[in-house]
Amino acid sequence: MPTPLFSANTGLKFANRPDLSKENQVENSPAKSSAPAQFALFTCQRGAENALKKELERRRPTWRFSYSRPGFLTFRLSESESLDKRLALDVPSLRLVFARSCAHSLGRVSARECSDAAGNFDVSKALVRVWELAASEFGNESRSAETARRLGRQIHTIARIHVYERDQFAVGVRGYEPGLTSSAYELHKRLYETAPKEFQNGFATDARKLDAPAEPGEICLDVVIVEENEWHVGFHRVSDFHSRYPGGLSPLDLPTDATSRAFLKFEEGLRWSEFPIEIDSRCVDIGASPGGGSQALLARGALVLGVDPAEIDPLVLAHPNFTHLRGKINQLRRKLFRKSRWFITDMNVAPVYTLDALEELVMRDDVSARGLLFTLKFFDWKFADDVPEYIRRVKSWGFNHVRARQLQFNRQEIMVAALKKPFVK
């Protein structure tokens, strides 16, 4: 039976959380400046915080780390940017692997600003405060709106509200899977219902639904539930698959006939990579057992060769488009793969072994791979430091479009998508 979301005293209630210490909480004193400080908000898989911090040190060395909780970090920008520039800054443009979502801060809502007479967090006051923060940047009387009117430009409006929690546990702990929570749905409902008229007029037609995918170019108001009595408010413009959903959390469910979690992993990876795999595309699933990744390909009408010395689930074996090649990839004749163009793999080995196996395969003259989609396992987080080198190595094989990301359904690993574009058969 679900936990009730509201009580008479504090309003929102949350699922049981681990007792988290404040050891990772850091706040830097803002430097003196005439302009208000600007911050970027990031969510990530719980445990990947240091990997994300190191990435941002490389990508934006002038940004200053400001604050963190497990699965959530903020950074102070080095200088004030215009609204348009901030709207253009997102996870893909920053080329970040370990960020699940990126938003630009409007402010924080906590018991410090929103408490009742007894000093408890007042949800009603917090809802009002969220819309006050939104109005500071997107209201009809905001400076950005005045500037747009003066220059004859279109005024930016918020199309929908994205509410999401930071990860409550590490992926897999107690069966935990990142996703939209009942608390996020309930808070979204309250925010939607209390939105001022000026914002309601700009909402998308399906903005009432939290999990409805946003359209490219839409501006979303982000409300990140960091603690029961602490919300961080920001905004982002939709630019890619993950930014269409609150916190980059796509509403994918494991089908009842799926043989393993690999289905979710590769279904998300195929949507993110936008590989043009369709009916009769020839694919190879290396390390296919028990067949979850192959199922994601078969669902698109692909012809799949599943390579694995282990057993394949009978449901997958019975599919007319699936062929089981029993053995290890290095034991099979390469002519079996001459017509194959797409290769996926999810091998439970260290990154260098996965890369060695793929390189030996795709560098042969008699194999013509158009795209690769594969995981790299991080049995130790130190492997995260080598991601740039892994990407350079894959590019050296002739793949000119290479991206990496820690997906929602990845565990302590990343997904790499490598594509040859244009591809000449």
N, C-alpha and C positions, 0 to 999 in steps of 0.2 A: 504494500500500500504506500503511495507516494507521501513524502513528508509535506505537511501543509506549508504554504509559502508565506502566509501572513499571520502575525499574532497581534494582539491588541497593543503590545508595548513597543516592539521594535519594527514591525512591518515585515520585511523580507526575512525568510529563514532559509538556511542553506543546508545542503547535504552534509553529513559528517565529514569533517576535514581532519587531516593529521595536525598535531600540535606543532605549529611552525615557529621557529625562533626568529628573532630579528637580526641574526648575524649578518645576513646578506643585504640588509637595508643600509644604503648609503645616501646621504644627501650632501651635495656640495653647495657651499654658499655662493649665491649668484654674484657674478662680477658686476661692478657698478657700470650702469649704462643708462642712457636717456630713454632707450626703447625697451619695452617689456621683453623679457627673455622668451625664446621660443624653444619648444621641446618636441621630440619625436618619441612616440610610444611604440613598443614592439612586444609581441607575444612570441613564444617559442615553446618547443617541447620541454617539459620539465627535465632538467639535467643538462640542457644544451646552452645554458646561460653564458658560460665562459667562452664557448665556441662562438656564440654570436657577438660577444664583446670583442673578441680578437678580430672577427671579420670587420666590425665597424671601425676598429683601430686602423685596419688596413685601408678600408674604403673611404672613411671620413676621419682622417687623423686629427682634424681640428675640433671635432665634436667631443663634448665632455660627458663621460658617464655620470649619471645623476642619482638614479634610484633603482632598486630592484627587489623583487620578490620571486620566488621560484616560478619560472615560466613567464615573467613579465619584467621588462627593463625600460628605462627612459634615458634619453640622451639630450643634452642641451646643444642646440645648434650654435655654430661659431659666430653667426651674424644673422640679423633679421632678414627674412626673405618675404617677398610678396606672396599674396594668397595664390596666385597662378603658379609660382615656382614651387610652393609647397604641395599644391595639388598634383604637380608633375613628378614628385618624388615618391617612389614606392619600392616595394621589394625587388621587382625586376630591374628597375633603373639603378638601384643600389647594388645589384648583382649579389644579393645575399643568399646564402644556402640555408642558414639555420633560423631565419625569421619566418614565422608563420603568417604574421600580419604586421602592417605598419600603418600608423595613424599620426596625425599632427595634433599636438595637444592644444586643447582649449582651457583646460584647468582640471582641478581635482574637486570632488565632492566627498566630504567626510563629516564625521561628528563634530569636528572643529567648527565647520560653517553651518551645519544643519543638525541641531539638537533640540530636544524639547526641554521643558522646565526641569525635568529630572536629569538632564545631561545625556539622555539616550539618543541614538541616531533616529532622526525624524524623517521617514521616507517621503512624506508629503512635501516637506521643505526641500528635500533632496531633488525631487522631481522638478520643482520650480527652478531650483538652482541649475539643473542641467539645461533647461531652456533659456535661462539667462546667459549661460556660457555660449550656447549656440547662437544667440542673438548678437553677441559681441562681435562675431565674424560674419554671420549670414543674415542678420536681421535687416529690416528695411532701413533702419537708421544707423547701421554700422558704417564704419569708415570705408570698407571695401565697397559697399553698396553706393555710397556717395561718390566714390571715385569712378565706379562704373557708369553712373548716370552722367557725370561730368564729361566722360570720354565717349559717351554714346555706346557703351558696350552692354552686353547682356549681364544682368545681375545673377551671380551664382546662387542657386537654391539647393536645399537639401531634399533629396528624392526619397530617402528611406532611413530608418534607424537600425543600426547594427548593434546588438547587445550580445556579449559573450563573456564567459569566465576564463580566467587563466586556468591552466591544468591543475586539477586537485591532487593528482598523483603522477608518478612516472608511468608511461605507457606500459600496460601489462601488469602492473602491480594491482592486486585484488581484482584482476580482470578489467582494469580501467582502460577505456578507449576515449580519446578526446572527442568532444562533440558538444552540441548545443544542449544546455541543461534546462530543467524545468524552471529554475530561478531566472535564467535568461529570457525564456518565453514570457514569464509573468511580468518581469520588469519591462520588457518590450511593450507588452499590452498596456501597462500603466503609462508609459511614456507616450505611446501613440494616442491614447485617449486624452492626455493632458496637454498635448501639443497646442501652442497658440495658433490662432487662425492663419496668421501670415505664413506659418510653416506648413500647415495642413494643405493650403492651396498649392504648394509645390510638390506634395508627395506623389509618388508613382501610384498607379491604380491598384497595385497589389502590395503596397507598403504595409498593410495591416498584417501580412504574413512575414514573420521573422526569417523563415527559411526560403522565401521566394528569391530566386537568383536575380541579382541586380543586373542592369544593362550596362555595357561599356560606356564610359563617360559620365555616368551618374555619380553624384556626390552623396556619400553616406555619413551620417552622424554616428560616431563610434562611442559606445559606453562600455568600458571594460570593468567588469566586477573583479576587483583585485582582492578585497576583503568584504565581509558582510556589511561593514559600514564605511567602505572606501571604494568609490568609483572614479575612474579616470575617463575624462571626456575628450574626444578628438574628432577628426574627420579624415576621410580619404576619398580619392576619385577611383572608380572602378577601371582597372586596366588589364586584368588577366583573369584566368579561371578562378584562382583562389580568392581574389579580392571581391568577387561577386557575392561571396558568402560571409556572414559575420565571423570575424576572427580567422578567416581562411578555413572555416570548418564546413566542409560540404556535407549535405545530408545523405551520405551513402550508407546503406545498410547491407549487411551480409545476407545474400539470398539463402533461403532454407536449403537449397540443393548445392551450395558452394562447398567444395571439399576442404578449403582452408582459408585462413586470413589473406593468403597471397592474392586471392581474388580482389579484395578491397584495395590492396596495395597497388596492383597493376591496373585496376579500373581507374583509380585516382590518377596513377601515373600516365595512363593513356589520355585521359581528359586534359591533364596539365600539359603534356608534351604536344598535344594536338597532332600526333602522327596520323597521316592519312591512311590508316589501316581500315580496309573495307572488305566487302565480299570478294572471296577468292585471293586475297592477299596471302602470300606464302611466308609463314612465320616459323621460327624455331624457338622452343622453350627449353633452355639448357638447365638441367636440374629440375625437371618438371614435377616430380612426385610431391604430393599426391595429385596435383593437377589444377590448383586454384588459379595460377597465372594463365594457364592454357584456357580455362573457362572464360576469362575476360576477353581473350582473343577470339575464341569460338563464338562468343555472343555477338561479335561484329561480322561474323560470316567468314572469318579467315580460315585458311587451310594450315593446320598446325602439326609440326613434327615435335613430339615431346621426347627429349633425350634424358634418360635417367636409368641407372641399373636397378633402381627400386621399383616397387609396384606402383601402378597408377590406379586411381579410383575407378571402379567399374563403370560409373556413370560417364566419366570422361572417355574411357576406352570405347564405350558404345557409340560415341558421337561419330557420325559419318565423315566429318572433316578432320578427325584426329588420328594420327599414326604414332605408335609408341616405338621409338628406337631404343632398345634396351642395351645400355652400356654407358660408358663415360664418353664425353665429347672427344677426347683425344684418342679414343679407340676406334672411332667410326671413320669410314672412308669419306673424304671431303666431297666427292661427287654427289653424295646424298643431299648436299646443301646448295648445289649449283643454281637452282631456281629460287632459293629462299632469299628474301630481301630484308626481313625484319627479324631481329634476334632479341630475346629477353632472357634474363637470368636472375635468380635470387639464391645464390649459393651461400651456404653457411660457412664461409672461410674468410680469412683476412683479405683486405682490399687488394694486396699485391697478387694474390693467387687468382682472384677473379679477373684482374686486368691481364695477367699473363695468359689465362685461358682464352680470353676474348681476342687478345692481340694475335696469338698463334692461329686463330681461326680467320679473322677478318683480313689479315695481311696476305693471305694466300691468293694467288692469281685466279684460282678456280672458284673463289667465293666472292660474290658481289653483294655486300651488305649496304642497304640504303639507310637503315637506322638501328640503333641499339637502345634498349631500355633495361637498366640493370641496377641492382642495389650494391652498395659497398657497406659491409658490416664494420662497426666500430666496437670491437670487444674492449677497447680502451679508448677513452675520449682523446688521447694524444693523437690518434689517427686523424682527427678533425683538422689538425694543423697542416696536414699534407694534402688537403682537398685541392688547392691551386695546382699542385704538381700532378695530381690524378687527372685533372681536367686537361692540363697541357699534354699529358701522355696520350689521352684519347684523341685530341686534336691532331697529334702527330700521325695518326692512322688515316688521316684524310677526311675526318668529319669536321666540317667547318661551322656547324652550329651545335655547341655543346653547353648544356645547362645542368645544374645540380641543385637539388632542394631536399630538405628533410620534410617529407610529406606528413600529412595528418595521420596516416595509417602506417607510417614507418615506426619502427622502434628505435634502438640505438644504431641507426644506419641512415644512409641517404639514398636517394634515387638519382640516377644520371640518365639524361636523355641526349643521345648523340645522333645527328642527322647530316647526311650529305645533300646539299641543296645548291644548285639544281642537281638532280641525279641523272646520270647517263647510264643506261642499261648496257 
